[in-house]
Structure formats: structure tokens, C-alpha cells
């Protein structure tokens, strides 16, 4: 797989988008029908006010965007730092960097929206302020896929930590002189027996991971939300929005609730950009 991705990544992004339009999208949507039932169910439950025709239109837009994300991930295998700085622009990052310097670190919460893989470029962005970045990830079931994705992600700089090791990693990182930045994709489905917080999200009761809230209170790190927009095809902005400067002073669930509301706002602004094929509401 790595060899195939390496060869495909030699192509310009415009060519990879051609494959996305004429191969990946029709194959995923019409032939393989990749998780079509799940996507349709998630969209219908989240937007009960939409007609069947509107749901089908949104569904197709989602699969087109998913095809684009695949093309962009392949492109990211070799993309230069200069090109990536043009394609991912950070807003209000100076304030977030100042907070990390003041408190020794900060937490960045985001969802599977836009091109979430490219958001790892924040590592290079934070380097200019002397801040080290660690990105928390959930290990893929396929070791081959996991190794490939880690290789591509590391091209964007920063360190990567499997979610079960994050507490130990944060304790060890406190010994470093450099402030720390932790990126947490927090819209994944919690495990059946893990700690979670339930709130109404996209018109249905939804459990959320609470790890970021717990860790931010333990370490005293301010919490930010990454509000992601697609400017045009292949170009994104990520705005740092403060959730809590003093997490320990917040009520239980307050940070997670604020994250859910900001993520919902982000999704409703451009719903086709979220990962609807994720089995978010299985329980």
C-alpha cells in the first residue's frame, strides 16, 4: 500500500482530484456503496426537516468530499511545507500560542471535519513560537494502514501518541522546557464502558469522550476548539476558539458541552464536510 501511495503522490493534486471525481467517488457511492445505509440514517436523523431529495443531494456532496479527502491525504505524502502553509491557514493562533506559553501548554479539540488529517500542520505553525505538539490518535485495526497513516502524519511534524498512552505522555512532557500543544479529535464514539458525557447533538442524544476535559483540569491547560472551514477545494482555515482558559474552574461537563455546541455549529455551516460514515450513534 505504501508503494502505491508513494507513486500516486507524485501526481499533481489536480490529477488526484480527477481520480476523486471519476474513480473514487463513483466507486464508493454507486459500486461499493460504502456505508451508504449508515450515512443515510445519520443524515435523516440529524436533519429531520430535510426532504428525501435534499438528503440525497447532501449525501452525494459528502461522498464527493470524502473522495477529495482521500486524494488530499495521498497528496500529503510528499507535499512541501511551503505548499501546505498556503493550503492550511490558522486564525487567532497567536493567542493560543501565548496561552500555551503562559500555562505551559494548551489542548486543541477538533472533529472529523474538512480535512482533519491536514490539521496536523499546526505542529509546524506552533514551532515558530517554541511550542512542541503532540497529536493523539486511535490505532487502526490494520497495522499496515496504521503505519502508513503515521508516516504521512509525521510529515507535518510533531509527535504522535496512541490515546491510551496520553496521560503518561503528558506527565513526561512536563519535564520539557518547551510549552506543549495537544491535538485531540474528540467526536469519536466512546467505548461502551468508558467515561462519557451525553448531550443532544444534531437532534439526538449523543455520548462524547471526556478525556480532554479531564486532562485539561488535571494539568491546568487552556482548551481551544479548532473551527474548520473550506475556503475552496484543497484550501482550509482553522480558527482557534477559546473554550476555557481556566478548566479547573468549570463545572463538570461544561467543557465537553461547549465543544459539542461549537462542533455542531461547524457542521451545520457546511454539513457535507463532516465524517457521516462514522458509526457515531450505534448505541
N, C-alpha and C positions, 0 to 999 in steps of 0.2 A: 504493500500500500504506500509506504514512504517513497518508494521509487517512482510510482505513478504520479503521486502528488508533486514530487520534485520536478518531473518532466513537464507536467501541466503548468506549474508555476512559472515556467519560462515564457509563457504566453502573456501578451498584454491583457490588462483587465477587460478591455473592450471585447477581446476574443472570448475570454472566460464568460462574459455576460451573454455572448451569442450562444454558448453552450447552455447557459442557465435558461435562456428564453426558449430554445428549440430542442433541448435534450432533457435537462434536469427537471424543469417544470412539467412538461407533458408526461414524462416518465413517472414522476412522483404522483401527479394528480390524476391522470387518466389511466395509466397502465398498472402501476403497482398499487395505486390508491392508498398511499402511505398514511395510515391513521386517519383516513377520511371520516369514519364514523365518530371518532373521538373529537376531531376538530369541529365537525358539525354540531355535536352535542354541546361542546363547550361554548360555541358561539351562540347557539339557540338559548342556552340557559343564562348567558351573560347579557344578551340583548333581546329580551322577550318582546320588545316593542318593534323589532325589525320584521319585515315581511320575508317570506321564503326567498324571493328574488334578491333582496338586499343581503341576506345571509350568504347566498351562493356567490354574489359579487365579492363580498368581503372574504369569503373562503378562498376564492381564486387569487385575490390580491395577496393573501397570506402565503399561499404556496409559491407565488412568484417571488415574494420577498425571501422566503426560505431558500429558494434556488439561488438568489443573489448572495445570501449569506454564505452558502457553500462555495460559490465562486470566489468570494472575497477571502474566505479562510484559506483557500488554495493560493490565492494571490499573496496572502500574508506570509507564505512560506519563504519568499525571497524579497519582499518589498523593502525598499530602503527606508531608513529613518526619516530622511528628508521628505519622501513621498507621504509617509504616514502622518507626519506633522501637518501636512496640508489636508489630509483626509479626516483627521480627528482633531477637533479644536475644543479646548477646555475653557469654560467660562467660570469666573469667580474662583479660580484656582489659587490665586494669591492669598485670599482669606483663609482657605482650607490649609494651605501650607503654613501660614502664620499660626493657626490653631495647633497644628502638629508640633511646631517649634515651641510653642508656649506650654503645651501639656505633655510633650514627649511622644505624642502620636495622635492619630485620628482613625476613625472607622468610616469606610465608604460602602454604603448599601446600594445595590442596583438590582435590576431584574433582567430577565432574558428578553430584552427589547432592543430594537435596532440591530447593530452588530455587536453583541456583548463581548465577543472574543477580541475585537479591536480595542475595547476599552482598557485592556491591559497596557496600552500605550501610556497610561497615566504614570507608569513607572519611570519612563524617560522624562516625562513632564516634571515629576517630583524631584528627580535627580538634581535639577538646577537649583533647588532650594536646600540641597543637602539632606534630603529625606529618603530613607530606604523603603521599598514597597514589598509587601508580601500579599499574594493572591491565594485565597482559599478555594479549593476545588473539590468536587466529588469524583472519586475514581471511577473510570469507565469499566464496564464489565469485561470488555475485550482489552487485554493487555497491550495488544498491537495498536489499537485505536488510542488507548491512554498514552502510550509512549509518543505517538505521532502528534497528538494534540499538545502534550507538554513541550515537545520540540518547537512547534510553531509558536506557542505562547511565550516561550523563553526568548524568542527573537525580539519581543517587545520589552525585554528587560525585567528586572525584579526577581523575587523569589517565589516559589510555589509550595504550598503546604496542603496536604490532604486534610480534610475537615476534622478528622478525629485527632489530629496532632496539633491543632491550632492553639490550645491552651498552653501546652508545653513550649511551643514555638514562641508565643508572646512572652512567656516568663523568661526564656533565654534571651530574647531580643532586648529586654530591658537593660541588659548589661552593655548594649551598644551605646556609643555616644550619640549616634545619629538618631533623630526622631523617626518614628515608624508610621507607615501608612498601610492599612489593612483593607483589601478589597473583598467584599462579601456579596456574592449573588444569593439573595435571600428570598426568592419566590419559589423555591423548590418545595415539593411536598414533604412534610416532616415524616419521620418513621412512625409506625403505629404506636410505639411505646415511648417515644421521645417527648421531651418537653415542647409544648406548642401553645400558641395563643390563637383563639378563634374570633373572627370578626366578619361582618358582612362585607363581601368584596365581589364586585361585579355581579350583584344581585343574588348572591348565595353565601351561606356560611362557609368560611374558608379557614383552615388552620395555617398558621405561619410559624416558621422557625424563630426561636427567641434567642439563639446563640449570640447574635451581635449585641442585643440589648444587655444580656448578662455580662458579656465580656467588657463592654464599654463601661458598665458600672464598676466592675472589678478593678479595671485599670485607670479609670478616670479620663478616658479618651473621648473627645467630642465626636458626634456622629453626623455624617452627611449623607444625603441622598444624591445619586447621580441621575439627573433628569436628561434623558437622551432624546435627541431629535435627529431626523434625517433631513439634511439640507437639500440634497439631491442624491441621485444614485451614486453610491460609493463615497459619500461625504456626510459626516456626522458631527454634531456638537454634543458635549456632555457638560451640563451645568451643575456645579456644586451647590446644593441647597441644604442649609443647616437644619438638622432635626433637633439636636440638643447639644448645647455647649457643656452643660454640667449633668451628665447622665445620672449620677447618684442622687440628684435632687428630683428626679422624675418619678412619677407613680409607676407601679408595676403595669407593664403592658403599654405604657404611653409611647415609648419609642417605636415599638412594633406597630402600634396603631397608626402613628404618624407616617411610618414607612408605607403601610398598606394604602393610606389615603393618597400619598404622593405617587406611588406606583400606579394606582387606579387612574389618577388624573393623567399620568403619562400615557397609559394605554388608551384611554378614551380619546385623547388628542389624535392618535393615529393607530387604531386598533390592529391593522394588518402587520405591524412591526413586532408584536409580541409572539411568544412561542406557544401557540394554541395547540400544538400537537403533544404537549407535555400532559401527562395523565394527572392533572392538578387536583381534581375533585373525585378521585376514585372512591374515597370513603365518605 
